[in-house]
Amino acid sequence: MLLIVKRCIVLAFDLRLKYNFKKKALKIIFNKKQERILTNLPAEVASEFKEFWKPVLNNTDILWLKIYGSVSGLWDKRYVSERIYYSIIEPCLNNKAFSKAYNDKNFYKEFISGIKLPQTYIKNVDGVFYNDENAAISLKEACAIIENSESFMIKPSIDSGGGRNVNLYRKSQDVFTDNRGEAVKPDELFKRYKKNFIVQEVIKSHEFYADFNPSSLNTVRVFTYRSVSDERIHVLHSILRVGKQGSVTDNQASGGFACGVTEEGCLTGMAVNKLGCKLNEVNGINLVKGVKLEGYEKIIEAAVKTAKQFLYSRLLGFDLCIDSEGEVNLIEVNNVNNEINFYQMLNGSLFGEFSEEILAWISTKEKSFMIDFEI
C-alpha cells in the first residue's frame, strides 16, 4: 500500500513538472521581445530525437529541441529536454535524499577541501547563530560582528538559486545600505531571513571579470559529470555568467547573461538571456570571440578536484570566480535542479559523447525522489 501511495505522489509530481516545463518553453518561443524567429525543425531530427529518448520517455515533447537548435544553430537528437533532465536523469545520477545537506553553504568548510571559500562571518542553522568556527553565539554577538565590518553578503544557506534573497550591504556613516539604497540594522535583517542563512565577505573580483559588470561578482559556471563507466570527472560545459548593470548577482533569473565559452576557455562571442535572446554584447561590452578567460585552467582544475568530493552526485554545477589576487574561489555547488538551458543554447547537446552511456544507465536505474522543485 505504501509503495502505491509513493508511486501516486511521484506521478502527480511529474505531471506538475511536465505542465510547468511546457509553459516555460512556450514563454520562450512566444517571447515578443526576441529578435529571432524559431527556425524550422528538421523532420528527421525530430524523429531521431523521439526515438533516442524512447527508452525512458514515450512521446517526448519537441519544444525544447526546437528552442535549443534554433538558438545554437546546431541540430542534435541528443538534446536533453527539461522534463527528461529534471524528472529522470538528475534523480538517477544524483541521490536527492542527500542533496539538501550537501547543498548547505553553512557546511562547505566542513567537507570541501583544497579550494578557497569566501570568509564567513556568521552562520545561522535552524535559527541558531554560529561563528565560522561553529561556536554558538547570541543575537547580540552576531550583530556586533556585522557592525564591525565594512560590507557583507547575506544569502540563504540553502535554496538561493536564481540569486533569490542574495544581498550585499555596505556601511556608510554607521548605517548599512543595500544596492538599492535601503538602510537596515543587523537585527532587523536577521529577522527578515529568519533561519538558515550565511553572512560572508564581499569578494573583490579580478579586473577581467569586473569589466563586464562591476556591481556583480561575475562567475564561471562549470558543469561536471562523473562517468558511470569509469568514475572519472569530465567537464561537459563552462559558461561566463554576467550580471545586469546595478545587480549584485549574475543569475539569468535576476536579469543576467550567460556567455558561451569554448573547451579552451575562450569566449565564443555569443551570449543568451533567460528567454533565449542571442546577444553579442552584455552591458555595452562586446563579447570578442577568442578572448581567453582569466585563470580558466585553474578554474577547471578546482572544479574537477572538488567534484571528486561529492560522492552522492554525478552531475554538478560549480559557480567559481577569480578574485583580485588571482585565486579561485568556490561560491556555490549546485547538486540539484541544475540549470541546463544556457549550456544547450550556447554549446549544443548537454552530454555530447556521454549521452549514450547515460541513457543506458538511467534506463535500468531507480531514481531518487524529493519534493523540492520550484520554478
DODREN-589084 format. One line per field, with one value per residue (C-alpha): residue number from 1; y, z, x. Coordinates in pm, 1 decimal, always signed. Layout:
BEGIN
resi: (NUM;...) $
north: (Y;...) $
up: (Z;...) $
east: (X;...) $
! end
This chain:
BEGIN
resi: (1;2;3;4;5;6;7;8;9;10;11;12;13;14;15;16;17;18;19;20;21;22;23;24;25;26;27;28;29;30;31;32;33;34;35;36;37;38;39;40;41;42;43;44;45;46;47;48;49;50;51;52;53;54;55;56;57;58;59;60;61;62;63;64;65;66;67;68;69;70;71;72;73;74;75;76;77;78;79;80;81;82;83;84;85;86;87;88;89;90;91;92;93;94;95;96;97;98;99;100;101;102;103;104;105;106;107;108;109;110;111;112;113;114;115;116;117;118;119;120;121;122;123;124;125;126;127;128;129;130;131;132;133;134;135;136;137;138;139;140;141;142;143;144;145;146;147;148;149;150;151;152;153;154;155;156;157;158;159;160;161;162;163;164;165;166;167;168;169;170;171;172;173;174;175;176;177;178;179;180;181;182;183;184;185;186;187;188;189;190;191;192;193;194;195;196;197;198;199;200;201;202;203;204;205;206;207;208;209;210;211;212;213;214;215;216;217;218;219;220;221;222;223;224;225;226;227;228;229;230;231;232;233;234;235;236;237;238;239;240;241;242;243;244;245;246;247;248;249;250;251;252;253;254;255;256;257;258;259;260;261;262;263;264;265;266;267;268;269;270;271;272;273;274;275;276;277;278;279;280;281;282;283;284;285;286;287;288;289;290;291;292;293;294;295;296;297;298;299;300;301;302;303;304;305;306;307;308;309;310;311;312;313;314;315;316;317;318;319;320;321;322;323;324;325;326;327;328;329;330;331;332;333;334;335;336;337;338;339;340;341;342;343;344;345;346;347;348;349;350;351;352;353;354;355;356;357;358;359;360;361;362;363;364;365;366;367;368;369;370;371;372;373;374;375) $
north: (+0.0;+241.3;+171.5;+252.5;+582.2;+674.0;+598.3;+812.0;+1103.2;+1069.9;+1055.9;+1365.1;+1549.5;+1455.3;+1573.8;+1907.4;+1938.8;+1845.6;+2127.1;+2383.1;+2292.4;+2319.6;+2656.0;+2776.9;+2657.8;+2830.0;+3152.2;+3143.3;+3053.1;+3328.5;+3594.9;+3908.9;+4084.7;+3833.6;+3944.4;+3594.2;+3353.5;+2984.4;+2803.4;+2504.6;+2185.2;+1921.4;+1632.7;+1370.6;+1529.7;+1535.3;+1168.3;+1071.7;+1272.9;+1091.2;+753.6;+825.0;+906.9;+647.8;+400.3;+642.6;+855.4;+783.8;+1067.5;+1313.4;+1678.8;+1851.0;+2210.0;+2225.7;+2062.4;+2347.9;+2608.8;+2464.7;+2402.6;+2740.8;+2938.0;+2740.7;+2672.9;+2307.9;+2024.5;+1714.9;+1424.6;+1412.4;+1741.7;+1692.9;+1848.4;+1993.1;+1719.5;+1439.5;+1601.4;+1704.3;+1414.8;+1129.4;+1197.5;+1404.9;+1192.0;+882.9;+1026.5;+1235.8;+1094.9;+1364.4;+1232.5;+1381.9;+1690.0;+1939.0;+1858.2;+1869.3;+2186.3;+2378.9;+2658.3;+2665.9;+2335.1;+2371.8;+2430.2;+2104.0;+1870.1;+2062.9;+2093.6;+2217.2;+2532.4;+2884.8;+2971.6;+3321.3;+3422.7;+3354.4;+3599.0;+3435.2;+3115.4;+3060.5;+2696.3;+2625.4;+2964.2;+2931.5;+3169.8;+3039.8;+3194.5;+3049.7;+2801.3;+2663.2;+2807.6;+2914.5;+3289.8;+3515.7;+3753.8;+4040.7;+3886.8;+3825.3;+4188.9;+4304.1;+4101.0;+4266.4;+4615.0;+4577.3;+4500.0;+4745.8;+4528.5;+4181.9;+3944.3;+3769.3;+3480.9;+3171.2;+2880.6;+2651.0;+2727.7;+3053.5;+2953.8;+3235.0;+3482.0;+3464.7;+3677.1;+3733.5;+4084.7;+4297.9;+4560.6;+4836.0;+5062.5;+5437.3;+5660.7;+5362.7;+5263.8;+4957.4;+5001.4;+4757.9;+4827.5;+4989.7;+5232.4;+5068.9;+5109.3;+4829.2;+4736.9;+4393.3;+4263.5;+4370.4;+4197.6;+3875.2;+3881.4;+3900.7;+3595.5;+3406.5;+3098.6;+2900.8;+3179.0;+3277.0;+3610.6;+3633.2;+3874.9;+4070.8;+3925.6;+4175.0;+4036.3;+4019.9;+4318.9;+4096.2;+3978.7;+4306.7;+4484.4;+4301.4;+4439.9;+4591.2;+4564.6;+4182.6;+3902.8;+3750.8;+3379.4;+3088.1;+2804.9;+2467.5;+2159.5;+1828.0;+1463.0;+1164.7;+887.5;+574.2;+372.0;+479.5;+707.6;+986.1;+1350.8;+1508.8;+1879.1;+1899.0;+2273.9;+2606.9;+2949.6;+3300.6;+3447.3;+3826.9;+4029.3;+4314.3;+4666.4;+4752.5;+4393.0;+4221.7;+3873.7;+3726.6;+3494.0;+3492.1;+3485.6;+3831.3;+3968.6;+3838.7;+3682.0;+3352.5;+3388.3;+3099.1;+2959.4;+2706.1;+2396.7;+2601.4;+2874.3;+3136.3;+3344.1;+3226.6;+3580.0;+3486.0;+3520.8;+3448.3;+3577.8;+3375.5;+3390.0;+3268.2;+3601.2;+3587.8;+3871.7;+3966.1;+4216.7;+4246.0;+4573.4;+4751.7;+4532.3;+4345.8;+3973.5;+3942.2;+3589.4;+3415.6;+3619.6;+3383.0;+3384.7;+3483.0;+3184.5;+2937.6;+2638.0;+2695.8;+2715.4;+2384.9;+2216.3;+2337.8;+2213.7;+1865.9;+1841.1;+1948.1;+1724.7;+1421.5;+1506.9;+1479.2;+1103.4;+1111.8;+1335.9;+1264.3;+1590.8;+1917.0;+2284.4;+2490.9;+2869.2;+2977.9;+3315.2;+3464.1;+3726.0;+4034.6;+3828.1;+3579.5;+3296.3;+3067.3;+3095.9;+2849.3;+3038.5;+2759.6;+2395.5;+2306.4;+1938.1;+1954.6;+2126.8;+2235.0;+2490.2;+2322.0;+2558.0;+2800.5;+2516.6;+2378.5;+2717.7;+2811.4;+2487.7;+2212.3;+1887.9;+1862.1;+1534.2;+1505.7;+1189.2;+1064.9;+1071.9;+704.1;+577.3;+797.1;+682.7;+319.4;+381.5;+562.9;+306.2;+46.8;+251.8;+353.6;+728.4;+911.2;+1141.9;+1451.9;+1716.3;+2025.8;+2176.4;+2539.7;+2722.5) $
up: (+0.0;+93.4;-237.8;-429.9;-243.0;-318.7;-688.4;-700.0;-539.5;-789.0;-1080.6;-963.1;-910.3;-1257.6;-1419.2;-1243.4;-1371.5;-1724.4;-1720.9;-1583.1;-1827.0;-2125.8;-2000.9;-1966.3;-2317.1;-2471.5;-2292.0;-2460.9;-2801.8;-2798.6;-2637.5;-2834.9;-2737.6;-2915.8;-3237.7;-3373.2;-3524.9;-3446.4;-3748.6;-3890.7;-3706.0;-3949.5;-3952.3;-3937.5;-3624.9;-3452.1;-3535.4;-3420.3;-3100.3;-3005.8;-3090.4;-2895.0;-2571.4;-2614.2;-2369.9;-2082.6;-2205.1;-2472.0;-2698.3;-2588.6;-2629.4;-2905.0;-2782.9;-2611.3;-2912.3;-3126.7;-2884.1;-2840.3;-3210.0;-3316.9;-3070.4;-3102.6;-3475.9;-3404.4;-3450.5;-3241.6;-3138.0;-2803.8;-2671.4;-2324.2;-2254.2;-1911.7;-1833.2;-1914.2;-1716.9;-1401.9;-1384.1;-1491.4;-1544.1;-1241.6;-995.4;-1131.0;-1128.4;-810.2;-486.9;-397.5;-44.3;+28.8;-191.8;+65.2;+321.7;+73.5;-77.3;+251.8;+228.7;+606.4;+593.4;+284.9;+508.3;+692.1;+394.9;+98.9;+94.7;-139.0;-258.2;-126.7;+16.8;+96.6;+454.8;+667.8;+940.7;+1068.2;+1011.6;+1104.6;+1126.9;+1219.3;+1388.4;+1593.8;+1530.6;+1495.7;+1412.0;+1145.7;+1396.8;+1465.7;+1817.9;+1913.5;+1961.2;+2071.7;+1855.0;+2022.5;+1936.1;+1577.5;+1542.9;+1684.8;+1425.4;+1147.4;+1294.3;+1298.4;+925.5;+636.6;+398.7;+376.8;+162.3;+310.0;+142.1;+223.6;+300.2;+113.1;-194.8;-310.7;-674.9;-921.3;-681.3;-461.3;-144.8;-210.7;-97.0;-48.5;+224.6;+269.7;+568.4;+528.4;+836.6;+1063.1;+851.8;+625.2;+289.1;+3.8;-366.8;-381.6;-102.3;+158.1;+510.3;+762.7;+1108.5;+1158.1;+1397.3;+1157.4;+870.3;+1068.1;+1140.4;+767.0;+688.8;+992.9;+974.2;+757.7;+608.3;+585.8;+610.1;+421.9;+297.4;-24.2;-268.9;-482.4;-832.8;-1072.4;-1305.7;-1611.8;-1479.5;-1313.0;-1650.2;-1769.1;-1477.2;-1167.3;-945.4;-953.6;-885.5;-1233.5;-1207.5;-1431.4;-1415.9;-1476.3;-1534.6;-1448.7;-1487.6;-1301.9;-1557.8;-1474.0;-1680.3;-1541.5;-1241.2;-1390.4;-1367.3;-1706.5;-1771.7;-2004.4;-2029.8;-1891.3;-1931.8;-1809.1;-1607.0;-1603.4;-1400.7;-1542.5;-1459.3;-1096.1;-992.9;-724.4;-866.7;-1205.9;-1238.3;-1550.9;-1328.0;-1199.6;-1547.9;-1602.8;-1906.4;-1992.2;-2225.8;-2434.0;-2355.6;-2558.7;-2419.8;-2424.4;-2210.0;-2481.5;-2539.0;-2834.6;-2896.6;-2811.9;-2502.1;-2414.6;-2157.6;-1973.8;-2270.4;-2522.8;-2693.9;-2866.2;-2789.6;-2896.2;-2614.8;-2248.1;-2061.2;-2364.3;-2361.6;-2684.7;-2643.9;-2854.0;-2989.5;-2884.1;-2569.2;-2302.2;-1957.1;-1683.8;-1478.1;-1676.6;-1628.3;-1251.3;-1250.5;-1432.9;-1208.3;-899.9;-1033.3;-1108.1;-772.3;-582.5;-783.5;-654.7;-303.2;-388.6;-395.6;-398.3;-706.5;-1056.5;-1205.2;-1051.0;-1145.0;-987.8;-951.3;-933.7;-950.7;-971.2;-702.6;-720.2;-604.0;-887.4;-666.6;-743.5;-501.0;-472.8;-442.0;-476.7;-571.4;-745.5;-694.2;-752.2;-1011.9;-1218.8;-1488.0;-1827.5;-2087.0;-2127.4;-2194.7;-2479.6;-2622.3;-2638.0;-2689.3;-2816.4;-2652.6;-2275.6;-2253.6;-2600.5;-2631.1;-2294.1;-2397.0;-2489.0;-2169.5;-1956.9;-2144.3;-2093.3;-1721.2;-1644.9;-1841.4;-1573.7;-1255.2;-993.8;-948.3;-617.7;-523.0;-311.9;-340.8;-364.9;-711.5;-763.5;-1094.0) $
east: (+0.0;+278.6;+453.1;+134.0;+97.8;+458.4;+413.0;+98.2;+284.1;+570.6;+325.9;+139.9;+467.7;+595.1;+271.7;+306.7;+663.3;+552.8;+297.2;+541.8;+818.9;+584.3;+459.7;+818.5;+910.5;+609.1;+700.6;+1041.7;+900.9;+639.7;+854.6;+770.4;+1092.4;+1311.1;+1469.7;+1479.3;+1231.6;+1247.5;+1384.0;+1206.6;+1287.0;+1421.5;+1172.8;+1446.6;+1598.5;+1258.6;+1207.8;+1558.6;+1514.1;+1193.7;+1343.9;+1662.5;+1478.6;+1200.7;+1361.9;+1293.3;+1001.0;+741.6;+626.5;+896.0;+796.8;+999.7;+950.9;+1289.7;+1454.7;+1318.3;+1449.5;+1799.1;+1852.9;+1719.8;+1930.7;+2254.5;+2224.3;+2306.4;+2058.4;+2119.2;+1896.6;+2085.0;+1947.3;+1801.3;+1462.1;+1390.7;+1139.7;+1382.6;+1663.2;+1476.3;+1231.0;+1458.9;+1829.9;+1926.1;+1725.1;+1903.7;+2256.1;+2229.2;+2090.6;+1837.8;+1798.0;+2141.6;+2114.0;+1988.1;+2255.8;+2543.9;+2398.8;+2410.6;+2669.8;+2696.9;+2883.2;+3104.3;+3405.1;+3340.5;+3369.1;+3512.3;+3889.5;+4160.0;+3983.6;+3938.0;+3597.0;+3463.1;+3537.5;+3231.0;+3128.8;+2810.3;+2614.0;+2253.5;+2147.3;+1785.2;+1761.5;+2081.5;+2372.1;+2729.1;+3063.3;+3290.6;+3433.6;+3083.6;+3072.3;+2720.2;+2681.1;+2397.8;+2197.4;+2380.5;+2719.2;+2608.1;+2502.3;+2836.9;+3026.8;+2828.7;+2863.4;+3241.3;+3253.3;+3252.1;+3050.0;+2898.8;+2695.6;+2393.8;+2213.8;+2008.7;+2241.8;+2002.7;+1792.6;+1948.9;+1907.4;+1846.6;+2006.9;+1698.7;+1741.3;+2113.0;+2203.4;+2512.2;+2532.0;+2790.4;+2846.2;+2816.3;+2819.2;+2743.1;+2441.7;+2426.3;+2254.9;+2195.2;+2245.4;+1900.4;+1990.5;+1768.3;+1910.1;+1879.0;+2000.7;+2162.7;+1894.9;+1619.1;+1796.9;+1830.1;+1457.0;+1387.1;+1598.0;+1461.4;+1686.5;+1930.1;+2138.1;+2503.0;+2686.0;+3015.3;+3277.2;+3230.6;+3482.1;+3670.4;+3662.2;+3955.9;+3950.9;+3900.0;+3563.2;+3467.9;+3489.9;+3176.2;+2975.2;+3136.9;+2828.5;+2812.5;+3055.9;+3070.3;+3137.7;+3224.0;+2970.8;+3135.4;+2917.6;+3084.6;+2989.2;+3135.0;+3111.4;+2915.3;+3160.3;+3499.6;+3421.1;+3633.4;+3526.3;+3458.0;+3394.3;+3095.8;+3041.0;+3152.5;+2996.0;+3070.0;+2784.5;+2748.6;+2500.3;+2298.8;+2405.9;+2333.9;+2267.0;+2478.5;+2410.1;+2497.0;+2197.5;+1984.2;+1676.8;+1771.7;+1838.7;+2190.9;+2353.0;+2520.2;+2818.9;+2945.8;+3291.1;+3488.8;+3664.2;+3984.6;+3828.9;+3774.2;+3462.2;+3253.9;+3126.6;+2766.3;+2550.6;+2189.1;+1945.4;+1681.6;+1443.9;+1699.4;+1764.8;+2104.7;+2343.8;+2695.6;+2741.0;+2642.9;+2608.7;+2754.6;+3067.7;+3140.0;+3196.6;+3508.5;+3537.3;+3858.4;+3928.5;+4062.2;+3903.5;+4145.4;+4261.3;+4049.6;+4279.6;+4282.8;+3904.0;+3868.4;+4124.8;+3937.5;+3602.1;+3735.4;+3912.5;+3602.3;+3367.7;+3557.3;+3440.4;+3067.9;+3023.4;+2642.4;+2621.4;+2748.1;+2619.2;+2739.5;+2730.1;+3008.6;+2999.7;+3363.3;+3531.9;+3879.7;+3940.6;+4161.3;+4458.7;+4415.1;+4289.3;+3996.0;+3703.9;+3417.6;+3089.9;+2835.2;+2792.6;+2466.7;+2387.4;+2012.7;+1791.7;+2091.1;+2010.6;+2061.6;+1916.2;+2206.4;+2453.0;+2245.5;+2150.7;+2519.2;+2712.8;+2486.1;+2372.8;+2410.7;+2601.7;+2756.6;+2964.9;+2838.7;+2471.5;+2451.7;+2613.1;+2387.8;+2077.9;+2175.5;+2236.4;+1911.0;+1710.4;+1785.4;+1822.7;+1568.3;+1551.7;+1569.7;+1285.6;+1232.0;+959.0;+1172.2;+1135.7;+1044.6;+1002.2) $
! end
